[in-house]
Amino acid sequence: MNDSVYDDMALEQIAKSKFGMSLDIDFVVARNVPVSRVAQATLFLTTKKQLFLYVSGTSKLLLGDVQKIVSRMGLGAELYFPPKGQPGYFDEIGVSKFKAVFPGRSEPNDSDLTYYRTLAPYNPALVQISEVKNGEVMQFDTDAKTGWRLATKFAYRRIKTI
């Protein structure tokens, strides 16, 4: 049997156990591409034609790191899925980090938490992708001039319906 089938099954199981998402992988666009010195990502399309990015690393990753990875890969993020059973995970971490810096402030507003949400630990990460910019998916490469090179070409843009 093909190793990629086992990888797809493992990815579906991780999505269900860590994020509470039931996904059926139809096609893997890019498998285990390097996105930093310590992290790899898999970009895949589900049977419902939704594009997802799964990022995992061997060291600590923050939400801000994952946001930067998504951007540098040439992707547009639609939704960052919090861990299973914690729908307010990023806000809770943001409030606790904000209160550690500003203990006298009682109720921070949404604009106060914008930066502090990015400090939430987020490894592994699951991101729903809204578009592939310029039709190119990039990967990390230390030998490239910009630090990133073309991994594959793939055209995708999600059209929102009401």
Residue, then its C-alpha position, 0 to 999 in steps of 0.5 A: m500500500n502507498d505511504s501517502v494513503y497512511d499519511d492522509m489517514a493520519l492527517e484526518q485522525i489528527a484533525k479530528s482529535k486535535f481540532g474536532m474537524s471531520l475531514d476527508i482528504d481528496f487531494v494533497v497539493a503539497r506534502n511535508v514541505p519545509v516552511s521554516r528550519v523546524a516546521q513542515a506543512t501539508l496543503f490539502l483539498t477535501t472532498k468538499k473542495q475546501l483547502f486546508l493547511y496543516v503545520s507542525g513543528t519540532s519546536k514551539l510555534l505561536l499563532g503569529d508564526v503560523q500567520k507569517i508562514v501562511s503569508r510567506m507561502g503565498l496563501g490567504a487564510e480564512l480561519y485559524f482553528p483553535p484546539k478541540g473544545q476551546p473555541g475561545y482559545f486565542d482570546e483567552i491566551g490574549v487576555s492573560k498575556f495582556k493582563a500580565v503586561f497591564p495588570g491594572r486594566s480590567e477589561p481589554n477591548d478587541s483592538d487591545l488584544t490584536y497583538y496578544r492573540t498572536l502570542a498563543p502557542y499553536n503547534p500543530a496548526l490547522v488553517q482554512i485557506s481562502e486563496v492561493k495568491n498568484g497561483e504559486v505555493m512557496q516553500f522555505d529554502t535557505d539557499a534561495k535569495t529570498g529564503w523561499r522558492l516555488a513548491t508547486k503551482f496550484a490555482y484556488r480561490r474560495i467564493k463565499t456564498i450567503 
